[in-house]
């Protein structure tokens, strides 16, 4: 019997890119390819790149270079695939380059580089496909692309306009994941709250009913699966309020990942942020009136062109009032091709960007620490991510994997990855909680 070709795979970038990688890996395994953990000895390497920031491009180019050095036959896909000339300039010997979401093109290139050796006994796949996440959680992508035109972002240029999946397709995938043992679904897209607008919220048949491709309707259906459902990349549109009661009822997790990016109206206008004119503090207060334990995480940019000291002080004041639970902060990078480069605004010097980043992080760390202190003494459900007998690490409903904090747990009985246990929180530090399983 002919040995199956071996493919080494590198996945870079955001969770949306991770889902793309999972789809490609699922196709590879379905066609009998073996997945190698090492470049050396594999028949070829596939590198799924990120091109959102210059630093991400550098990481992608380095990963391609490493793959070429250790293997020699490399297929490049993902966001950087939209600018093949940049890749060829640095690495002219890559075997093939495809753009983001170009699954068929990736598979055609793989077939050319390493034709499959079909064997029905080795080509079997689990119903949920191949996953790069641990067994107990998975990302659920509900759309591709984005209709927004934020001036600092080139994602629409790389991935195109919004293309929403039919609700029934999303729900079928979610049901398969739940049946396979997934305990937590992380719903992702470029603009989750805009889901379905491109297809006019069209209905699709799901079991004995029709389900609209709409943020609320999808949230309601996912909330019936009986597992944790976490919402990422939500913009603060008015209709988001419709979903908050589902969080208060425990149908979906009381968690919103909202990329606010700034608080100054002028900076937000220069960024061309969607919903930039909304009164976000009032909106946050109204959400918390409905669901008091709502956790909000966000990302912000400091040093955007034209940002003044007054603009930045406004952001710090906003943080004090919003009291969001977690926040990441990025120093503005003039990404090639971004419209922010052509606004004619004064550039913020690097040393001021650096100083503002530190001031932001210091302010938010105090807020996050205070929010964590409120949980001391409470009994909280925690999903276990790592376990070593009676010592484990997990997350509350208020923390997403990889980006938020953890709960460090002591237990009288052995715990297993994927368990959801009740933990009495004894103390909190700057980022994490500590407690005993009860």
C-alpha positions as CSV (number, residue, x, y, z in Angstrom):
1,X,0.0,0.0,0.0
2,X,1.3,3.4,-0.9
3,X,2.2,5.6,2.0
4,X,-0.1,8.6,2.5
5,X,1.6,12.0,1.8
6,X,2.5,13.9,4.9
7,X,1.6,17.6,5.2
8,X,3.0,20.0,7.8
9,X,0.7,22.9,8.6
10,X,1.3,26.3,10.2
11,X,-1.7,28.4,11.3
12,X,-1.1,32.1,12.1
13,X,-3.4,35.0,13.0
14,X,-6.8,35.3,14.5
15,X,-9.5,32.7,15.3
16,X,-11.1,33.3,12.0
17,X,-7.9,32.2,10.3
18,X,-7.8,29.2,12.6
19,X,-11.2,28.1,11.4
20,X,-9.9,28.4,7.8
21,X,-7.0,26.1,8.8
22,X,-9.4,23.6,10.3
23,X,-11.4,23.5,7.1
24,X,-8.3,22.9,5.0
25,X,-7.1,20.2,7.5
26,X,-10.5,18.5,7.3
27,X,-10.2,18.4,3.6
28,X,-6.7,17.0,3.7
29,X,-7.6,14.3,6.2
30,X,-10.8,13.4,4.2
31,X,-8.5,12.8,1.2
32,X,-6.2,10.5,3.1
33,X,-3.3,12.9,3.8
34,X,-1.4,12.5,7.1
35,X,-0.7,15.6,9.1
36,X,2.9,15.9,10.3
37,X,4.1,17.8,13.4
38,X,7.5,18.6,11.7
39,X,8.4,20.3,8.5
40,X,11.4,18.0,8.1
41,X,10.3,14.8,6.5
42,X,6.9,16.1,5.3
43,X,6.0,16.1,1.6
44,X,5.2,19.8,1.8
45,X,4.3,22.6,4.2
46,X,1.1,24.7,4.1
47,X,1.4,28.1,5.8
48,X,-1.8,30.0,6.6
49,X,-0.7,33.6,7.0
50,X,-1.9,36.7,8.7
51,X,-1.4,40.1,7.1
52,X,-3.4,42.5,9.3
53,X,-0.5,44.3,10.8
54,X,3.1,44.8,9.7
55,X,4.3,42.8,12.7
56,X,1.9,40.0,11.6
57,X,3.3,40.1,8.1
58,X,6.8,39.8,9.4
59,X,5.8,36.8,11.5
60,X,4.2,35.2,8.4
61,X,7.2,35.8,6.3
62,X,9.5,34.3,8.9
63,X,7.3,31.3,9.2
64,X,7.5,30.8,5.4
65,X,11.2,31.2,5.5
66,X,11.5,28.6,8.2
67,X,9.3,26.2,6.3
68,X,11.4,26.7,3.1
69,X,14.6,26.1,5.1
70,X,13.4,22.9,6.8
71,X,11.4,21.5,3.9
72,X,11.7,23.3,0.7
73,X,8.2,22.9,-0.7
74,X,5.8,25.4,0.7
75,X,2.2,26.5,-0.2
76,X,1.1,29.9,1.2
77,X,-2.5,30.8,1.9
78,X,-4.4,33.2,4.1
79,X,-4.5,37.0,4.3
80,X,-1.0,37.6,2.9
81,X,-2.0,35.5,-0.1
82,X,-3.9,38.6,-1.3
83,X,-0.6,40.3,-1.8
84,X,1.5,37.6,-3.5
85,X,4.1,40.1,-4.7
86,X,5.2,40.7,-1.1
87,X,5.7,37.0,-0.6
88,X,7.5,36.4,-3.9
89,X,9.8,39.4,-3.2
90,X,11.0,37.8,0.0
91,X,10.6,34.1,-0.9
92,X,10.6,33.6,-4.6
93,X,10.8,29.8,-4.3
94,X,7.4,29.1,-2.6
95,X,5.5,26.4,-4.6
96,X,2.1,28.2,-4.7
97,X,0.2,31.2,-3.2
98,X,-3.5,31.4,-2.7
99,X,-5.7,34.1,-1.2
100,X,-7.8,33.9,2.0
101,X,-10.7,31.4,2.1
102,X,-9.5,29.9,-1.2
103,X,-9.9,26.3,0.0
104,X,-10.3,24.8,-3.5
105,X,-7.1,26.6,-4.7
106,X,-5.2,25.3,-1.7
107,X,-6.3,21.8,-2.4
108,X,-5.4,22.1,-6.1
109,X,-1.9,23.2,-5.1
110,X,-1.6,20.3,-2.6
111,X,-2.7,17.8,-5.3
112,X,-0.1,19.1,-7.7
113,X,2.7,19.1,-5.1
114,X,1.8,15.8,-3.4
115,X,-1.0,13.8,-5.1
116,X,-3.2,12.0,-2.6
117,X,-3.0,8.3,-1.9
118,X,-6.6,7.3,-1.4
119,X,-7.3,4.5,1.0
120,X,-10.9,4.1,2.3
121,X,-9.6,2.6,5.6
122,X,-7.5,5.6,6.4
123,X,-9.7,8.4,5.0
124,X,-12.3,8.3,7.7
125,X,-13.1,11.5,9.6
126,X,-15.0,12.4,12.7
127,X,-18.2,14.2,11.9
128,X,-16.9,17.5,13.3
129,X,-13.8,17.4,11.1
130,X,-10.3,18.2,12.2
131,X,-9.9,20.7,15.0
132,X,-6.8,22.7,16.1
133,X,-8.5,23.6,19.4
134,X,-8.8,21.3,22.4
135,X,-11.7,18.9,22.3
136,X,-13.8,20.8,24.8
137,X,-14.1,24.1,22.9
138,X,-14.3,25.2,19.3
139,X,-14.7,28.3,17.2
140,X,-17.8,28.7,15.1
141,X,-17.4,31.0,12.2
142,X,-20.8,32.5,11.0
143,X,-19.6,34.7,8.1
144,X,-16.6,35.8,6.0
145,X,-15.5,39.3,5.1
146,X,-16.7,42.6,6.3
147,X,-18.8,45.6,5.0
148,X,-17.1,48.1,7.3
149,X,-14.4,50.4,6.0
150,X,-12.4,51.3,9.1
151,X,-9.5,53.4,7.9
152,X,-6.8,51.4,9.8
153,X,-8.0,48.0,8.6
154,X,-7.3,46.2,5.3
155,X,-9.4,43.1,6.1
156,X,-12.1,43.9,3.5
157,X,-9.3,44.2,0.9
158,X,-8.0,40.8,1.9
159,X,-11.2,38.9,2.6
160,X,-13.9,40.9,0.7
161,X,-17.3,42.0,1.8
162,X,-19.6,40.3,4.3
163,X,-20.8,36.8,3.2
164,X,-23.0,35.3,5.9
165,X,-23.6,31.5,6.2
166,X,-27.2,30.3,6.2
167,X,-28.4,29.8,9.8
168,X,-29.2,26.2,9.2
169,X,-25.6,25.5,8.1
170,X,-24.2,27.2,11.2
171,X,-26.6,25.3,13.4
172,X,-25.8,21.9,11.8
173,X,-22.1,22.5,12.5
174,X,-22.8,23.6,16.0
175,X,-24.9,20.5,16.7
176,X,-22.1,18.2,15.4
177,X,-19.6,19.9,17.6
178,X,-21.8,19.6,20.6
179,X,-22.4,15.9,19.8
180,X,-18.6,15.4,19.6
181,X,-18.1,16.6,23.2
182,X,-17.5,20.3,22.7
183,X,-18.6,22.2,25.8
184,X,-18.0,25.7,24.6
185,X,-18.7,27.4,21.3
186,X,-16.9,30.7,20.5
187,X,-18.9,32.5,17.8
188,X,-16.7,34.5,15.5
189,X,-16.8,36.6,12.3
190,X,-15.4,40.0,11.4
191,X,-18.6,41.7,12.5
192,X,-20.8,39.2,14.4
193,X,-23.7,41.7,15.1
194,X,-24.0,42.3,11.3
195,X,-24.7,38.7,10.6
196,X,-27.2,38.1,7.9
197,X,-27.5,41.7,6.6
198,X,-26.0,40.8,3.3
199,X,-28.6,38.1,2.7
200,X,-31.4,40.2,4.1
201,X,-31.7,37.9,7.1
202,X,-32.9,35.0,4.9
203,X,-34.5,32.0,6.6
204,X,-33.3,28.5,6.1
205,X,-34.9,25.2,7.2
206,X,-33.7,23.9,10.5
207,X,-35.4,20.7,11.9
208,X,-39.1,21.6,12.0
209,X,-38.8,25.3,11.6
210,X,-37.3,28.2,9.6
211,X,-34.5,30.2,11.3
212,X,-33.5,33.6,10.1
213,X,-29.9,34.5,9.6
214,X,-30.0,37.2,12.3
215,X,-27.9,37.8,15.4
216,X,-30.8,37.3,17.8
217,X,-32.3,34.3,16.1
218,X,-29.0,32.5,15.8
219,X,-28.2,33.3,19.5
220,X,-31.6,31.9,20.5
221,X,-31.0,28.6,18.7
222,X,-27.4,28.2,19.8
223,X,-28.7,28.8,23.4
224,X,-30.8,25.6,23.1
225,X,-27.8,23.4,22.7
226,X,-27.1,23.2,26.4
227,X,-23.4,24.2,26.1
228,X,-21.5,27.5,26.7
229,X,-21.9,30.0,23.8
230,X,-19.6,33.0,23.8
231,X,-20.0,36.0,21.4
232,X,-16.9,37.6,19.9
233,X,-16.3,40.7,17.6
234,X,-19.7,42.3,18.3
235,X,-20.2,46.0,17.4
236,X,-22.4,48.1,19.8
237,X,-25.4,48.5,17.5
238,X,-28.8,49.1,19.1
239,X,-30.0,45.6,18.3
240,X,-27.3,44.0,20.4
241,X,-29.6,44.8,23.4
242,X,-32.0,42.2,22.2
243,X,-29.5,39.5,23.0
244,X,-28.7,40.6,26.5
245,X,-31.8,38.9,28.0
246,X,-30.6,35.6,26.7
247,X,-27.4,36.2,28.8
248,X,-29.5,37.1,31.9
249,X,-31.5,33.9,31.4
250,X,-28.3,31.7,31.1
251,X,-29.0,30.7,27.5
252,X,-25.7,32.1,26.3
253,X,-22.7,33.3,28.3
254,X,-22.8,36.8,29.8
255,X,-19.9,37.9,27.7
256,X,-19.4,40.4,24.9
257,X,-16.1,41.0,23.0
258,X,-16.6,44.4,21.5
259,X,-13.7,46.1,19.7
260,X,-14.4,49.7,20.8
261,X,-10.9,50.9,19.6
262,X,-11.3,54.4,21.1
263,X,-13.6,56.7,23.0
264,X,-12.8,60.1,21.4
265,X,-15.6,61.0,18.9
266,X,-13.0,62.7,16.6
267,X,-10.6,59.7,16.6
268,X,-13.5,57.3,16.0
269,X,-14.7,59.5,13.1
270,X,-11.2,59.5,11.6
271,X,-11.2,55.7,12.1
272,X,-14.6,55.5,10.4
273,X,-15.7,53.1,13.0
274,X,-19.3,51.7,12.7
275,X,-21.6,52.9,15.4
276,X,-19.0,55.6,16.3
277,X,-21.7,58.1,17.1
278,X,-23.5,55.8,19.6
279,X,-23.5,56.7,23.2
280,X,-21.6,53.6,24.3
281,X,-21.5,54.3,28.0
282,X,-25.2,54.6,28.2
283,X,-25.5,51.4,26.2
284,X,-23.2,49.5,28.5
285,X,-25.2,50.8,31.6
286,X,-28.4,49.6,30.0
287,X,-27.0,46.2,29.2
288,X,-25.8,45.8,32.8
289,X,-29.2,46.8,34.1
290,X,-30.6,43.7,32.3
291,X,-27.6,41.4,33.0
292,X,-25.6,42.7,36.0
293,X,-22.8,40.1,35.7
294,X,-22.2,40.9,32.0
295,X,-18.4,40.8,31.2
296,X,-17.1,43.0,28.4
297,X,-13.7,42.7,26.8
298,X,-12.4,45.0,24.2
299,X,-9.4,46.2,22.1
300,X,-8.2,49.7,21.7
301,X,-5.7,51.6,19.5
302,X,-3.5,54.4,20.8
303,X,-1.5,56.8,18.7
304,X,-3.9,56.8,15.8
305,X,-3.0,59.7,13.4
306,X,-4.3,63.0,14.8
307,X,-4.8,61.6,18.3
308,X,-4.2,64.5,20.7
309,X,-3.5,64.4,24.4
310,X,-7.1,65.5,25.1
311,X,-8.3,62.6,22.9
312,X,-6.2,60.1,24.9
313,X,-7.4,61.6,28.2
314,X,-10.9,61.1,27.1
315,X,-10.2,57.4,26.5
316,X,-8.8,57.0,30.0
317,X,-11.8,58.8,31.5
318,X,-14.0,56.5,29.4
319,X,-12.3,53.4,30.8
320,X,-12.9,54.6,34.3
321,X,-16.6,54.9,33.6
322,X,-17.1,51.8,31.5
323,X,-15.3,49.5,33.9
324,X,-14.8,46.9,31.2
325,X,-13.4,43.6,32.5
326,X,-10.6,43.0,30.0
327,X,-8.9,45.2,27.4
328,X,-6.1,44.8,24.9
329,X,-4.2,47.8,23.5
330,X,-2.3,48.2,20.3
331,X,0.0,51.0,19.2
332,X,-1.1,52.2,15.9
333,X,0.8,50.8,12.9
334,X,0.6,52.4,9.4
335,X,-0.3,49.2,7.6
336,X,0.5,49.4,3.9
337,X,-2.7,49.9,1.9
338,X,-4.7,51.2,4.9
339,X,-6.7,54.4,4.2
340,X,-5.5,56.0,7.5
341,X,-2.2,56.6,5.8
342,X,-3.8,59.1,3.4
343,X,-5.9,61.1,5.8
344,X,-3.4,63.9,6.0
345,X,-3.4,63.8,9.8
346,X,-0.4,64.4,12.0
347,X,1.5,61.3,12.9
348,X,1.9,60.6,16.6
349,X,5.6,60.1,17.5
350,X,6.6,56.6,18.5
351,X,7.8,57.7,22.0
352,X,4.3,59.2,22.6
353,X,2.6,56.0,21.4
354,X,4.7,54.0,23.8
355,X,4.0,56.3,26.7
356,X,0.3,56.3,26.0
357,X,0.3,52.5,25.7
358,X,1.8,52.1,29.2
359,X,-0.6,54.7,30.7
360,X,-3.5,52.8,29.1
361,X,-2.4,49.4,30.4
362,X,-1.7,50.7,33.9
363,X,-5.2,52.3,34.1
364,X,-6.9,49.2,32.7
365,X,-5.0,46.8,34.9
366,X,-6.3,48.6,38.0
367,X,-9.9,48.3,36.6
368,X,-9.5,44.7,35.7
369,X,-8.1,43.9,39.2
370,X,-11.0,45.6,40.8
371,X,-13.5,43.7,38.7
372,X,-11.8,40.4,39.7
373,X,-11.9,41.3,43.4
374,X,-15.7,41.4,43.1
375,X,-15.6,37.6,42.4
376,X,-13.7,36.7,45.6
377,X,-16.0,34.7,47.9
378,X,-18.3,33.6,45.0
379,X,-19.0,30.1,43.7
380,X,-18.5,30.1,40.0
381,X,-18.8,27.5,37.2
382,X,-15.4,26.9,35.7
383,X,-14.4,25.0,32.6
384,X,-11.2,23.0,32.9
385,X,-8.5,23.7,30.3
386,X,-5.5,22.0,32.0
387,X,-5.6,19.3,34.7
388,X,-2.9,17.5,36.6
389,X,-4.7,15.3,39.2
390,X,-6.1,17.6,41.9
391,X,-4.5,20.8,40.5
392,X,-6.1,22.4,37.5
393,X,-6.5,25.6,35.5
394,X,-9.7,26.7,33.9
395,X,-11.9,29.7,33.0
396,X,-15.1,31.2,34.2
397,X,-18.0,32.3,32.0
398,X,-16.4,35.7,31.9
399,X,-13.1,34.6,30.3
400,X,-12.4,33.4,26.7
401,X,-9.5,31.1,26.0
402,X,-6.1,32.5,25.1
403,X,-7.0,36.2,25.6
404,X,-8.5,36.5,29.1
405,X,-7.6,35.3,32.6
406,X,-7.6,31.9,34.2
407,X,-8.8,30.3,37.5
408,X,-6.1,28.3,39.3
409,X,-7.9,25.4,41.1
410,X,-7.2,23.0,44.0
411,X,-9.5,20.0,44.2
412,X,-10.0,17.1,46.6
413,X,-10.8,14.9,43.6
414,X,-9.0,14.5,40.2
415,X,-10.3,16.9,37.5
416,X,-10.4,16.3,33.8
417,X,-10.0,18.7,30.9
418,X,-13.4,19.7,29.7
419,X,-15.1,19.2,33.1
420,X,-17.3,22.1,34.2
421,X,-17.0,22.4,38.0
422,X,-18.0,24.8,40.7
423,X,-15.2,26.7,42.3
424,X,-15.3,28.8,45.4
425,X,-13.0,31.8,44.7
426,X,-10.6,32.5,47.6
427,X,-8.5,35.3,46.1
428,X,-7.6,37.3,43.0
429,X,-4.5,38.8,41.6
430,X,-4.0,41.2,38.8
431,X,-5.2,38.9,36.1
432,X,-6.4,35.5,37.5
433,X,-8.5,34.0,40.2
434,X,-7.6,31.2,42.7
435,X,-10.0,28.9,44.4
436,X,-11.1,25.4,45.5
437,X,-13.4,23.1,43.6
438,X,-16.5,22.3,45.7
